Structures are given as structure tokens and as C-alpha cells.
């Protein structure tokens, strides 16, 4: 897990966002961890794993993307940025994070 300072966050926001797309990053202030930034996919995964409801703002944001004519992704990836989507999917595949969901999707596709 990468650690950035609040100064880094101010000066390199885009770089930190790109890093957070692959794994959560820590933002430290005065040498102490203060917050964690993660991708929406990771946040959603954690909410599902804990049995908590996904906030309406995130659900609505994903619905808004689908309304623009983009196909719904069965694993919940935002397909509006295909490069980011491909990188996030590759990272998830390597970590095994979506293994169970992918197995179900594969079975469903074979049944069609």
C-alpha cells in the first residue's frame, strides 16, 4: 500500500487517483495516517463483504453511466473509461477478488 502526504495530495491529485484505482492508498499528515482513498469498486466490494448497503450516491452514479447507452457490466465496473476498466479488471483478476462472481457469470453464459 502506497503512502502519500497531504502535500502530495494537493500537488499530485491525478497521480494519487490513478494509484488508488489499483489499490487503496494512505494519506498521511504530520507523519500519521489520516485517511485511505480507494476505488469505487473496492469500496463497493468492502460494503458487500460487510453486508452493508451501498450508498445511494454511488448506485445513482453508476445508473447514470448506464443511461448514456453503455452496457451494464456484470461485475460492476464503470465501462465509461475502457482503459481504466481494463486495468481494474486485470488487477482484480490477478488478486482473485472477483473469482466467485466470475465463476457464476461463466456458468450463466454457458447455460445460454
Residue pairs with C-beta under 8 A, 6 or more apart in sequence:
1 23
1 24
1 25
1 26
2 19
2 23
2 25
2 26
3 25
3 26
3 27
3 28
3 33
4 12
4 16
4 19
4 25
4 26
4 27
4 28
5 27
5 28
5 29
6 27
6 28
6 29
6 34
8 16
8 27
9 16
9 27
16 25
16 27
16 37
17 37
19 25
20 37
20 38
20 39
21 39
21 84
21 87
21 88
22 39
22 87
22 88
22 91
23 38
23 42
23 91
24 36
24 37
24 38
24 42
25 36
25 37
25 38
26 33
26 35
26 36
27 33
27 34
27 35
27 36
27 37
28 34
38 46
39 88
40 58
40 61
40 78
41 76
41 77
41 88
41 92
43 58
44 54
44 58
44 76
45 97
47 53
47 54
48 54
62 76
62 78
65 78
65 79
65 80
66 72
68 80
70 79
70 80
71 79
73 79
73 85
74 101
74 105
75 89
75 92
75 98
75 101
75 102
75 105
77 85
77 88
77 89
78 84
78 85
79 85
92 98
93 102
